[in-house]
């Protein structure tokens, strides 16, 4: 009697373990499948997610696929076709070249091409809306000038030609430009944002343009304002004193 009951109990335990392990393996397989699918990201999403690329917004693929929006870029970018295919996650054409050897060059070209496309895209209504959201979330930082009182800033380029200067930050309150605080942004080409972006944003959305700062720093000496000509007079007095010493 005891032996029979023990055998039945043992069979029940084995059956329970089998069902549990089957459910667990199915759950693991399902979660693994979901994880692999979630890990598949587009090149644009990957690029904008890189450390140091937080200033960029994700350009719509429909905008990139419109050849009109890319006018003139093919003459500026080496490996243009392959770079464009990389951005759009398209399979590259097999033209017999050494794909492995050119991969780094194509990737560099893709980054440059995306940057120049980005400079055009952020001047469109959709691009302005995306950058405005970043601006409101203080993703570009605040002005270091004391009298600007932590005014939000926008990225800007000092030239529309790539390779001439790195990205700067424009303060709409003092209307001056500054180098980004973090060195992670010092490698970004200013042409990827262009010289017109902040001004276009405030033309389209004038309600976000702050009033100029009414205050400015006034140099004082013992509490008295220093006259603008004071330094010049001091230089001239020093010259006269040296000349008088030579005559003596």
NORQUI-V413359 format. One line per field, one symbol per residue. phi: phi as a letter, one per 40 degrees, with the letter a starting at -180 (. if undefined). A space follows every 50 residues. Layout:
phi = ???
This chain:
phi = .cccccccccccccccccccccccccccccccccccccccbccccccccc chbcccbccccccccccccbdgcccbbcfdccccccccfcccccbgcccc ccdccccccccccccccdcccccccccccccccccccfcbgbcccdccff ccbbcabcacccgcaccbbbccccfbbbcdccccccccccccbgcbddcc ccccbccccccdccbacbcbbfgbcccdcccccccccccccccccccc
